[in-house]
Amino acid sequence: MQRILCVALLITALACQTKPKQETAAAAPAEDSAAILAKRPGPDAPRTAADRLVRALYFEHSKKQNPLLERKDRALIDQFFTKSLADQIWQDATSQPGKLNRTKNNPLFMAPAEEVKKMWVEPGAVAGTRAVVYVTFEQKAKPQELRVTMEQQAGRWRISDIRYPDGKQLTELL
C-alpha cells in the first residue's frame, strides 16, 4: 500500500512540475550588415566558427602546414579560403615566379616568421554570411594587426581576404 501511495505521489509531483522556459520564436539570422562588421566584439564575446577557423589557420598551420606556402596539394588551401581566393593563391603558388614573395615573408603575416611573436585571435564579428576577425601579433616588440574578412560558402566559413598592417590586402598582392 505504501508503495502505491509513493508512486502516486511521485506521479503527481512530476505532473505538477512546470515546463522549462522555451523560446517563443527562433532567433532570426543576423543580416549582412556593415555596421555589425565594423563593431569589434569585446574579448569576452562568444567564440564563433569563423574565428575558430582563423585560430586553426594561424596557430596550427602558420609554421608547419601553411596553406599560403603550399605548392603540391591544393586541398589545404581550399580548407581555409573562398574558392575565388583559393584559385588566386594556387595560381600564384604554381607559377614561376609567383607575385607573392614566399621566401622572405610568411604570407599569413607579411612579415618574416622569426619576427612574429605573441599572436592572438580575437572573437569574430558575424553578420549573416559575412564575418571579420582580427589577429594581433608582435613584430619587433610592436603590436601589429591583421583584419581577416570571411564569407560563408555552403554553410562553412572561408577567408575571402586578409588586410595586413601596412594596409595592403592579400587579393591585391596575388
Beta strands, then each sheet from edge to edge (+ up, - down):
strand 1: 116-121
strand 2: 125-127
strand 3: 130-139
strand 4: 142-153
strand 5: 156-163
sheet 1: 1+ 3- 2+
sheet 2: 1+ 3- 4+ 5-
end
